[in-house]
Amino acid sequence: MVAEMLEHIPNATQALAEAVRVAARFVVLSVPSKPDTNPEHIHLFDEARIRDMFDAAGAASVNVSYVLNHLIAVARVGDR
């Protein structure tokens, strides 16, 4: 599970790829979906970018929902 941290990591693409690499079946991701005043948020993700990042990391499928100004993604990473 990658909850409320990806927006803080300089190389978010690499971090997500590592989560996909080590996950057994799913990666659950939660990130803010709207700009805010937190100066530690160095990224703001939208659905297209999250889907592209999971695709580049080799995820099999991604479902995205929005809850209270957050994007929630559940990616299936394959049968391992």
VEXBA-963545 format. One record per residue: residue in three letters; residue number from 0; x, y, z of N, C-alpha, C, CB in turn. Coordinates in nm, 3 decimals, padded with zeros to 5 digits. Glycine has a CB too. Layout:
N
+-----+-----+---------+---------+---------+---------+---------+---------+---------+---------+---------+---------+---------+---------+
:   r :   k :    n_xx :    n_yy :    n_zz :   ca_xx :   ca_yy :   ca_zz :    c_xx :    c_yy :    c_zz :   cb_xx :   cb_yy :   cb_zz :
+-----+-----+---------+---------+---------+---------+---------+---------+---------+---------+---------+---------+---------+---------+
: Ala : NUM :       X :       Y :       Z :       X :       Y :       Z :       X :       Y :       Z :       X :       Y :       Z :
...
+-----+-----+---------+---------+---------+---------+---------+---------+---------+---------+---------+---------+---------+---------+
***
This chain:
80
+-----+-----+---------+---------+---------+---------+---------+---------+---------+---------+---------+---------+---------+---------+
:   r :   k :    n_xx :    n_yy :    n_zz :   ca_xx :   ca_yy :   ca_zz :    c_xx :    c_yy :    c_zz :   cb_xx :   cb_yy :   cb_zz :
+-----+-----+---------+---------+---------+---------+---------+---------+---------+---------+---------+---------+---------+---------+
: Met :   0 :  00.084 : -00.118 :  00.000 :  00.000 :  00.000 :  00.000 :  00.089 :  00.124 :  00.000 : -00.096 :  00.000 :  00.122 :
: Val :   1 :  00.057 :  00.217 : -00.087 :  00.130 :  00.342 : -00.096 :  00.031 :  00.452 : -00.060 :  00.194 :  00.364 : -00.241 :
: Ala :   2 :  00.027 :  00.490 :  00.066 : -00.076 :  00.582 :  00.114 : -00.014 :  00.713 :  00.158 : -00.155 :  00.519 :  00.228 :
: Glu :   3 : -00.053 :  00.819 :  00.091 : -00.015 :  00.954 :  00.132 :  00.135 :  00.974 :  00.146 : -00.081 :  00.987 :  00.262 :
: Met :   4 :  00.211 :  00.918 :  00.052 :  00.355 :  00.943 :  00.056 :  00.415 :  00.970 : -00.080 :  00.424 :  00.826 :  00.118 :
: Leu :   5 :  00.352 :  00.922 : -00.186 :  00.411 :  00.936 : -00.318 :  00.430 :  01.082 : -00.357 :  00.324 :  00.866 : -00.421 :
: Glu :   6 :  00.341 :  01.169 : -00.313 :  00.352 :  01.311 : -00.345 :  00.471 :  01.379 : -00.279 :  00.225 :  01.382 : -00.306 :
: His :   7 :  00.536 :  01.309 : -00.185 :  00.652 :  01.363 : -00.113 :  00.785 :  01.314 : -00.169 :  00.643 :  01.325 :  00.034 :
: Ile :   8 :  00.785 :  01.217 : -00.258 :  00.907 :  01.150 : -00.303 :  00.955 :  01.213 : -00.433 :  00.883 :  00.999 : -00.323 :
: Pro :   9 :  01.081 :  01.261 : -00.437 :  01.131 :  01.324 : -00.559 :  01.116 :  01.237 : -00.685 :  01.276 :  01.360 : -00.541 :
: Asn :  10 :  01.158 :  01.111 : -00.679 :  01.144 :  01.024 : -00.795 :  01.024 :  00.932 : -00.774 :  01.275 :  00.942 : -00.820 :
: Ala :  11 :  00.905 :  00.989 : -00.788 :  00.781 :  00.915 : -00.762 :  00.764 :  00.799 : -00.860 :  00.662 :  01.009 : -00.772 :
: Thr :  12 :  00.806 :  00.817 : -00.982 :  00.792 :  00.711 : -01.082 :  00.872 :  00.587 : -01.041 :  00.838 :  00.761 : -01.220 :
: Gln :  13 :  00.994 :  00.608 : -00.997 :  01.078 :  00.497 : -00.953 :  01.021 :  00.432 : -00.827 :  01.222 :  00.546 : -00.926 :
: Ala :  14 :  00.970 :  00.512 : -00.735 :  00.912 :  00.457 : -00.611 :  00.790 :  00.371 : -00.642 :  00.873 :  00.571 : -00.515 :
: Leu :  15 :  00.704 :  00.417 : -00.732 :  00.587 :  00.338 : -00.767 :  00.627 :  00.210 : -00.840 :  00.490 :  00.420 : -00.854 :
: Ala :  16 :  00.726 :  00.219 : -00.927 :  00.774 :  00.100 : -00.997 :  00.827 : -00.004 : -00.899 :  00.883 :  00.137 : -01.099 :
: Glu :  17 :  00.893 :  00.041 : -00.793 :  00.944 : -00.051 : -00.692 :  00.829 : -00.116 : -00.615 :  01.038 :  00.021 : -00.595 :
: Ala :  18 :  00.725 : -00.039 : -00.586 :  00.608 : -00.096 : -00.518 :  00.544 : -00.203 : -00.605 :  00.505 :  00.015 : -00.485 :
: Val :  19 :  00.533 : -00.177 : -00.734 :  00.477 : -00.277 : -00.827 :  00.567 : -00.400 : -00.833 :  00.460 : -00.216 : -00.968 :
: Arg :  20 :  00.697 : -00.378 : -00.834 :  00.791 : -00.490 : -00.844 :  00.781 : -00.585 : -00.725 :  00.934 : -00.438 : -00.855 :
: Val :  21 :  00.765 : -00.531 : -00.605 :  00.767 : -00.616 : -00.486 :  00.628 : -00.663 : -00.442 :  00.832 : -00.542 : -00.372 :
: Ala :  22 :  00.523 : -00.608 : -00.498 :  00.387 : -00.647 : -00.458 :  00.355 : -00.788 : -00.505 :  00.284 : -00.549 : -00.514 :
: Ala :  23 :  00.279 : -00.859 : -00.424 :  00.238 : -00.994 : -00.460 :  00.126 : -00.993 : -00.564 :  00.195 : -01.071 : -00.337 :
: Arg :  24 :  00.022 : -00.910 : -00.542 : -00.091 : -00.909 : -00.634 : -00.147 : -00.771 : -00.662 : -00.199 : -00.996 : -00.581 :
: Phe :  25 : -00.145 : -00.681 : -00.561 : -00.207 : -00.550 : -00.577 : -00.120 : -00.441 : -00.515 : -00.346 : -00.549 : -00.514 :
: Val :  26 : -00.133 : -00.321 : -00.570 : -00.080 : -00.201 : -00.508 : -00.199 : -00.107 : -00.490 :  00.036 : -00.134 : -00.594 :
: Val :  27 : -00.220 : -00.060 : -00.368 : -00.326 :  00.035 : -00.338 : -00.258 :  00.169 : -00.313 : -00.413 : -00.011 : -00.214 :
: Leu :  28 : -00.302 :  00.271 : -00.384 : -00.238 :  00.402 : -00.380 : -00.339 :  00.508 : -00.343 : -00.172 :  00.435 : -00.516 :
: Ser :  29 : -00.300 :  00.599 : -00.255 : -00.382 :  00.714 : -00.220 : -00.295 :  00.838 : -00.225 : -00.447 :  00.697 : -00.079 :
: Val :  30 : -00.337 :  00.937 : -00.305 : -00.265 :  01.064 : -00.315 : -00.367 :  01.177 : -00.324 : -00.170 :  01.065 : -00.440 :
: Pro :  31 : -00.328 :  01.299 : -00.283 : -00.418 :  01.413 : -00.299 : -00.453 :  01.433 : -00.447 : -00.355 :  01.541 : -00.240 :
: Ser :  32 : -00.576 :  01.472 : -00.474 : -00.618 :  01.494 : -00.612 : -00.640 :  01.642 : -00.644 : -00.746 :  01.417 : -00.641 :
: Lys :  33 : -00.619 :  01.727 : -00.546 : -00.637 :  01.871 : -00.565 : -00.520 :  01.944 : -00.500 : -00.773 :  01.921 : -00.506 :
: Pro :  34 : -00.484 :  02.059 : -00.555 : -00.376 :  02.137 : -00.491 : -00.412 :  02.171 : -00.347 : -00.349 :  02.266 : -00.571 :
: Asp :  35 : -00.309 :  02.179 : -00.264 : -00.331 :  02.218 : -00.125 : -00.215 :  02.307 : -00.081 : -00.344 :  02.092 : -00.033 :
: Thr :  36 : -00.211 :  02.340 :  00.045 : -00.109 :  02.432 :  00.094 :  00.007 :  02.362 :  00.162 : -00.171 :  02.529 :  00.191 :
: Asn :  37 :  00.014 :  02.232 :  00.154 :  00.124 :  02.158 :  00.217 :  00.252 :  02.179 :  00.136 :  00.090 :  02.006 :  00.227 :
: Pro :  38 :  00.351 :  02.248 :  00.192 :  00.474 :  02.276 :  00.116 :  00.558 :  02.151 :  00.092 :  00.557 :  02.378 :  00.189 :
: Glu :  39 :  00.529 :  02.042 :  00.161 :  00.604 :  01.917 :  00.141 :  00.551 :  01.834 :  00.025 :  00.602 :  01.835 :  00.267 :
: His :  40 :  00.439 :  01.873 : -00.032 :  00.386 :  01.803 : -00.150 :  00.459 :  01.856 : -00.273 :  00.231 :  01.822 : -00.163 :
: Ile :  41 :  00.545 :  01.774 : -00.329 :  00.623 :  01.817 : -00.445 :  00.563 :  01.768 : -00.577 :  00.766 :  01.768 : -00.433 :
: His :  42 :  00.460 :  01.686 : -00.569 :  00.390 :  01.638 : -00.689 :  00.239 :  01.650 : -00.667 :  00.428 :  01.491 : -00.722 :
: Leu :  43 :  00.167 :  01.675 : -00.773 :  00.022 :  01.663 : -00.774 : -00.010 :  01.570 : -00.890 : -00.051 :  01.804 : -00.788 :
: Phe :  44 : -00.078 :  01.460 : -00.861 : -00.106 :  01.359 : -00.962 : -00.250 :  01.369 : -01.009 : -00.077 :  01.219 : -00.907 :
: Asp :  45 : -00.269 :  01.339 : -01.137 : -00.405 :  01.322 : -01.188 : -00.419 :  01.178 : -01.235 : -00.435 :  01.424 : -01.304 :
: Glu :  46 : -00.540 :  01.142 : -01.272 : -00.566 :  01.003 : -01.309 : -00.480 :  00.957 : -01.425 : -00.713 :  00.986 : -01.345 :
: Ala :  47 : -00.464 :  01.040 : -01.526 : -00.385 :  01.000 : -01.644 : -00.240 :  00.970 : -01.605 : -00.389 :  01.111 : -01.751 :
: Arg :  48 : -00.183 :  01.055 : -01.522 : -00.043 :  01.033 : -01.483 : -00.028 :  00.906 : -01.400 :  00.011 :  01.155 : -01.404 :
: Ile :  49 : -00.120 :  00.884 : -01.307 : -00.113 :  00.762 : -01.226 : -00.127 :  00.639 : -01.315 : -00.224 :  00.763 : -01.118 :
: Arg :  50 : -00.221 :  00.642 : -01.408 : -00.236 :  00.528 : -01.500 : -00.109 :  00.506 : -01.582 : -00.356 :  00.550 : -01.594 :
: Asp :  51 : -00.050 :  00.614 : -01.632 :  00.073 :  00.603 : -01.710 :  00.188 :  00.545 : -01.627 :  00.114 :  00.740 : -01.765 :
: Met :  52 :  00.198 :  00.589 : -01.502 :  00.305 :  00.539 : -01.414 :  00.287 :  00.390 : -01.386 :  00.307 :  00.618 : -01.283 :
: Phe :  53 :  00.164 :  00.348 : -01.358 :  00.140 :  00.206 : -01.334 :  00.165 :  00.125 : -01.461 : -00.004 :  00.183 : -01.284 :
: Asp :  54 :  00.124 :  00.177 : -01.574 :  00.146 :  00.107 : -01.701 :  00.297 :  00.090 : -01.727 :  00.080 :  00.184 : -01.818 :
: Ala :  55 :  00.372 :  00.197 : -01.708 :  00.517 :  00.191 : -01.729 :  00.583 :  00.093 : -01.632 :  00.578 :  00.329 : -01.713 :
: Ala :  56 :  00.525 :  00.077 : -01.514 :  00.581 : -00.015 : -01.414 :  00.541 : -00.159 : -01.438 :  00.537 :  00.027 : -01.276 :
: Gly :  57 :  00.449 : -00.182 : -01.533 :  00.410 : -00.319 : -01.567 :  00.286 : -00.372 : -01.498 :  00.521 : -00.408 : -01.536 :
: Ala :  58 :  00.206 : -00.284 : -01.437 :  00.082 : -00.329 : -01.374 : -00.013 : -00.384 : -01.480 :  00.015 : -00.213 : -01.295 :
: Ala :  59 : -00.089 : -00.485 : -01.442 : -00.182 : -00.549 : -01.536 : -00.307 : -00.465 : -01.559 : -00.221 : -00.686 : -01.485 :
: Ser :  60 : -00.358 : -00.400 : -01.453 : -00.478 : -00.317 : -01.466 : -00.482 : -00.218 : -01.350 : -00.607 : -00.404 : -01.469 :
: Val :  61 : -00.557 : -00.109 : -01.369 : -00.568 : -00.006 : -01.266 : -00.713 :  00.042 : -01.259 : -00.472 :  00.113 : -01.294 :
: Asn :  62 : -00.767 :  00.048 : -01.140 : -00.899 :  00.108 : -01.116 : -00.878 :  00.232 : -01.031 : -00.997 :  00.007 : -01.047 :
: Val :  63 : -00.943 :  00.343 : -01.070 : -00.924 :  00.470 : -01.001 : -01.059 :  00.522 : -00.953 : -00.856 :  00.574 : -01.093 :
: Ser :  64 : -01.060 :  00.571 : -00.830 : -01.178 :  00.636 : -00.771 : -01.131 :  00.763 : -00.702 : -01.252 :  00.541 : -00.670 :
: Tyr :  65 : -01.227 :  00.848 : -00.668 : -01.197 :  00.971 : -00.596 : -01.278 :  00.974 : -00.467 : -01.227 :  01.096 : -00.683 :
: Val :  66 : -01.210 :  01.006 : -00.356 : -01.275 :  01.014 : -00.226 : -01.218 :  01.135 : -00.151 : -01.256 :  00.882 : -00.145 :
: Leu :  67 : -01.303 :  01.230 : -00.117 : -01.263 :  01.344 : -00.034 : -01.130 :  01.407 : -00.076 : -01.253 :  01.301 :  00.110 :
: Asn :  68 : -01.126 :  01.456 : -00.198 : -01.007 :  01.523 : -00.253 : -00.884 :  01.434 : -00.264 : -00.973 :  01.641 : -00.168 :
: His :  69 : -00.906 :  01.305 : -00.274 : -00.797 :  01.210 : -00.292 : -00.828 :  01.116 : -00.407 : -00.771 :  01.131 : -00.163 :
: Leu :  70 : -00.723 :  01.079 : -00.475 : -00.731 :  00.978 : -00.581 : -00.690 :  00.846 : -00.518 : -00.639 :  01.015 : -00.705 :
: Ile :  71 : -00.773 :  00.746 : -00.535 : -00.746 :  00.612 : -00.484 : -00.732 :  00.520 : -00.604 : -00.860 :  00.563 : -00.386 :
: Ala :  72 : -00.618 :  00.454 : -00.616 : -00.595 :  00.362 : -00.727 : -00.565 :  00.224 : -00.672 : -00.479 :  00.412 : -00.818 :
: Val :  73 : -00.622 :  00.124 : -00.735 : -00.593 : -00.016 : -00.702 : -00.542 : -00.078 : -00.831 : -00.720 : -00.092 : -00.645 :
: Ala :  74 : -00.416 : -00.120 : -00.828 : -00.354 : -00.179 : -00.946 : -00.329 : -00.327 : -00.922 : -00.221 : -00.106 : -00.982 :
: Arg :  75 : -00.369 : -00.407 : -01.019 : -00.336 : -00.550 : -01.014 : -00.201 : -00.565 : -01.082 : -00.448 : -00.640 : -01.085 :
: Val :  76 : -00.109 : -00.631 : -01.014 :  00.025 : -00.640 : -01.067 :  00.058 : -00.776 : -01.126 :  00.123 : -00.608 : -00.958 :
: Gly :  77 : -00.041 : -00.860 : -01.134 : -00.019 : -00.988 : -01.202 : -00.026 : -01.106 : -01.107 :  00.113 : -00.987 : -01.271 :
: Asp :  78 : -00.020 : -01.221 : -01.166 : -00.024 : -01.346 : -01.090 :  00.118 : -01.390 : -01.063 : -00.103 : -01.457 : -01.166 :
: Arg :  79 :  00.155 : -01.379 : -00.938 :  00.291 : -01.422 : -00.900 :  00.281 : -01.522 : -00.789 :  00.378 : -01.302 : -00.857 :
+-----+-----+---------+---------+---------+---------+---------+---------+---------+---------+---------+---------+---------+---------+
***
